[in-house]
Amino acid sequence: MPTPQALLKQIARIQDMERGALCRMSAGPYYNHQRWLGGRNLVRYVPKAQLPALRAAIAGYRKFRRLTDAYAELIIRRSRQRRVSATASAPKPKKIPARPKNRKN
């Protein structure tokens, strides 16, 4: 299991990122880059010369998301463990005896 510091180092090494996906157009070897922006699908044509760099940037963003999810999971687990251990080591409160009910005969 990696440490949070190791995950942060891996995240820092990611140099290029881009959201979205590459979609091959039906006519020829052309591609569109699709991504969501402001609640809308933004589509732009990608020249062939830019395909390798854009593919690498999209892969960088996917790696970033995977690593940040793993980092968050580690921190969440550690936080839960701290809360559980703090609860277990805390003194238990004294039970207050119930007051007898006042019965009228």
WORA-V541537 format. One record per residue. N is the residue number from 1. RES is the residue in three letters. PSI is psi in radians with two decimals (* if undefined). D_LAST is the distance of its C-alpha to the last C-alpha in Angstrom with 2 decimals. Layout:
N;RES;PSI;D_LAST
N;RES;PSI;D_LAST
//
This chain:
1;MET;2.19;68.91
2;PRO;2.72;70.57
3;THR;2.79;69.27
4;PRO;-0.66;68.32
5;GLN;-0.68;71.45
6;ALA;-0.69;73.66
7;LEU;-0.73;72.30
8;LEU;-0.64;72.93
9;LYS;-0.72;76.50
10;GLN;-0.70;77.08
11;ILE;-0.72;75.76
12;ALA;-0.44;78.09
13;ARG;-0.22;81.07
14;ILE;2.09;80.71
15;GLN;-0.59;83.49
16;ASP;2.37;83.47
17;MET;2.58;80.67
18;GLU;2.33;80.51
19;ARG;2.76;77.75
20;GLY;-2.88;78.49
21;ALA;2.66;80.55
22;LEU;2.30;84.18
23;CYS;2.21;84.92
24;ARG;2.32;88.30
25;MET;2.65;89.86
26;SER;-0.51;91.25
27;ALA;1.78;94.77
28;GLY;-2.98;96.42
29;PRO;0.77;95.29
30;TYR;2.65;93.38
31;TYR;2.64;89.83
32;ASN;2.55;87.20
33;HIS;2.10;84.57
34;GLN;2.39;81.23
35;ARG;2.76;78.23
36;TRP;2.34;75.28
37;LEU;2.07;75.56
38;GLY;0.60;73.35
39;GLY;0.15;71.78
40;ARG;2.66;75.21
41;ASN;2.02;77.49
42;LEU;2.21;80.51
43;VAL;2.34;83.61
44;ARG;2.58;86.86
45;TYR;2.48;90.03
46;VAL;2.07;90.80
47;PRO;2.60;94.46
48;LYS;-0.65;95.51
49;ALA;-0.43;96.38
50;GLN;-0.12;92.77
51;LEU;-0.88;91.11
52;PRO;-0.75;91.07
53;ALA;-0.69;89.62
54;LEU;-0.69;86.98
55;ARG;-0.77;85.99
56;ALA;-0.69;85.61
57;ALA;-0.69;83.54
58;ILE;-0.71;81.18
59;ALA;-0.64;80.86
60;GLY;-0.71;80.16
61;TYR;-0.70;77.28
62;ARG;-0.71;75.80
63;LYS;-0.74;76.09
64;PHE;-0.81;74.46
65;ARG;-0.74;71.47
66;ARG;-0.77;71.16
67;LEU;-0.70;71.35
68;THR;-0.60;68.90
69;ASP;-0.75;66.38
70;ALA;-0.71;66.86
71;TYR;-0.82;66.51
72;ALA;-0.73;63.28
73;GLU;-0.73;61.88
74;LEU;-0.78;62.75
75;ILE;-0.69;61.13
76;ILE;-0.79;57.97
77;ARG;-0.77;57.72
78;ARG;-0.70;58.27
79;SER;-0.74;55.61
80;ARG;-0.74;53.07
81;GLN;-0.70;53.98
82;ARG;-0.75;53.51
83;ARG;-0.73;50.05
84;VAL;-0.78;49.00
85;SER;-0.58;50.49
86;ALA;-0.65;48.95
87;THR;-0.67;45.50
88;ALA;-0.60;46.07
89;SER;-0.22;47.28
90;ALA;2.51;44.63
91;PRO;2.47;41.92
92;LYS;2.43;38.67
93;PRO;2.61;35.81
94;LYS;2.52;33.10
95;LYS;2.33;29.82
96;ILE;2.17;27.02
97;PRO;2.54;23.86
98;ALA;2.48;20.96
99;ARG;2.41;18.26
100;PRO;2.50;14.95
101;LYS;2.44;12.44
102;ASN;1.93;9.84
103;ARG;2.36;6.42
104;LYS;2.23;3.81
105;ASN;*;0.00
//
